[in-house]
Amino acid sequence: MARTKSTARKKVGGVKAPHKQIATKAACKSLIARKPRRYRPGTVALREIRRYQKSTDLLIHKAPFLRLVREIAQEMSAQSKQSQEQGAKHSKL
């Protein structure tokens, strides 16, 4: 970026008069909404990991978690029974 020459400001009553440019920039900044802070990838994830490791509360409620575990266990037991039946059929041949 090229440097620009700044002009001297006149003193009004012993106090320097503000630049018009600075006053308009400040007004523009107050009108423009500020962007939220962007963290580097992984920073927020690490912060959440630390937070959840410190806490002892359940992330998933107990009842829905139990239903999910029972459903998965039933599927696994059904699959194991089918594989045992198929293994028994193949051993008889």
Residue, then its C-alpha position, 0 to 999 in steps of 0.5 A: m500500500a502506498r503511503t499518503k501525505s497527511t496534512a496538518r490539523k488546525k488548532v481550535g481553542g488549544v485543541k487539535a481539530p479531528h480529521k474528517q476522515i477519522a470521524t467518518k471512519a468511526a461512524c462507519k465502524s459503529l454502523i457496521a456489525r462486527k464479525p464474530r471471532r474466528y478460531r483456528p481449526g480444532t481450537v474449539a473442538l479441543r476446548e469442548i473436549r476439555r470441558y466435557q472431560k471435566s464434567t460428570d453430567l451425561l451427554i445423552h439421557k439415560a433412557p434413550f441410551l439404554r434403548l439404543v444399547r438394547e436395540i444394538a444388542q438384539e441385532m447382534s444376538a440375532q446376527s450371531k444366531q443366524s451365523q450359528e445356524q448357517g455354520a451348523k447347516h454347513s457342518k452337516l453337509 
